[in-house]
Amino acid sequence: MCNERNNLQLGVMLKVLLKEHSLSMRKFSIQTGIDIAAISRIISGKQLARPKHLQQFAEFFGVPAERFFEAAGYIFGQQKEELDSDIHASVETIQEVLLSANLLDMQYTKNRVEQKLANYEDYAQTEEGQRIILENYHEKIQQVGGLGPLLMS
């Protein structure tokens, strides 16, 4: 959501606005009720601005809040759609590379894994499945090195 580069963009934006309004950080702090140390850390990029701070900045300077949120690295509308699209394109590219290198086995898709789990669940409900589970339980516990958090409770 946010990163160091965006924090610096927000800091530059605040510095410019403070200069345009002939305000010191101290006066800005007094007028907004935001701690001067917090303002200083936000401007220097050492602290992430909270959404309530961004909203206060917007109201004080009469600037659309979206500009402050974007400068802080928050993603809105079209940008989020582009990011989602980029992610899907990246996944598809990775799958193509793995397929071409014979490193991706398409039989292990999410749907196929879910189907196999459903089959095992059904089988575990049969008499034969329950017998196998009970007979092999201790051996399996030793193979995996313990009970694990789900079986301990």
Contacts in CASP RR format, 6 or more apart in sequence:
PFRMAT RR
TARGET T0000
AUTHOR 0000-0000-0000
METHOD contacts of the structure
MODEL  1
MCNERNNLQLGVMLKVLLKEHSLSMRKFSIQTGIDIAAISRIISGKQLAR
PKHLQQFAEFFGVPAERFFEAAGYIFGQQKEELDSDIHASVETIQEVLLS
ANLLDMQYTKNRVEQKLANYEDYAQTEEGQRIILENYHEKIQQVGGLGPL
LMS
1 73 0 8 1.000
1 74 0 8 1.000
1 75 0 8 1.000
2 48 0 8 1.000
2 72 0 8 1.000
2 73 0 8 1.000
2 74 0 8 1.000
3 73 0 8 1.000
4 45 0 8 1.000
6 71 0 8 1.000
6 72 0 8 1.000
6 73 0 8 1.000
7 42 0 8 1.000
7 45 0 8 1.000
7 46 0 8 1.000
7 47 0 8 1.000
7 48 0 8 1.000
7 49 0 8 1.000
7 72 0 8 1.000
8 45 0 8 1.000
9 71 0 8 1.000
9 72 0 8 1.000
9 73 0 8 1.000
10 42 0 8 1.000
10 43 0 8 1.000
10 45 0 8 1.000
10 49 0 8 1.000
10 68 0 8 1.000
10 71 0 8 1.000
10 72 0 8 1.000
10 73 0 8 1.000
11 42 0 8 1.000
11 43 0 8 1.000
11 44 0 8 1.000
11 45 0 8 1.000
11 71 0 8 1.000
13 67 0 8 1.000
13 68 0 8 1.000
13 71 0 8 1.000
14 39 0 8 1.000
14 42 0 8 1.000
14 43 0 8 1.000
14 57 0 8 1.000
15 43 0 8 1.000
17 57 0 8 1.000
17 61 0 8 1.000
17 63 0 8 1.000
18 24 0 8 1.000
18 25 0 8 1.000
18 28 0 8 1.000
21 61 0 8 1.000
23 31 0 8 1.000
25 36 0 8 1.000
25 39 0 8 1.000
25 40 0 8 1.000
25 43 0 8 1.000
26 36 0 8 1.000
28 34 0 8 1.000
28 39 0 8 1.000
28 60 0 8 1.000
29 35 0 8 1.000
29 36 0 8 1.000
29 39 0 8 1.000
31 60 0 8 1.000
32 56 0 8 1.000
32 57 0 8 1.000
32 60 0 8 1.000
33 56 0 8 1.000
34 53 0 8 1.000
34 56 0 8 1.000
38 47 0 8 1.000
38 53 0 8 1.000
41 47 0 8 1.000
42 48 0 8 1.000
42 49 0 8 1.000
42 53 0 8 1.000
48 72 0 8 1.000
49 57 0 8 1.000
49 68 0 8 1.000
49 72 0 8 1.000
51 69 0 8 1.000
54 65 0 8 1.000
54 68 0 8 1.000
54 69 0 8 1.000
54 72 0 8 1.000
55 65 0 8 1.000
55 68 0 8 1.000
57 63 0 8 1.000
57 68 0 8 1.000
58 64 0 8 1.000
58 65 0 8 1.000
58 67 0 8 1.000
58 68 0 8 1.000
59 65 0 8 1.000
66 76 0 8 1.000
69 76 0 8 1.000
70 76 0 8 1.000
70 79 0 8 1.000
75 83 0 8 1.000
95 104 0 8 1.000
98 104 0 8 1.000
99 106 0 8 1.000
123 129 0 8 1.000
124 130 0 8 1.000
124 133 0 8 1.000
141 147 0 8 1.000
END
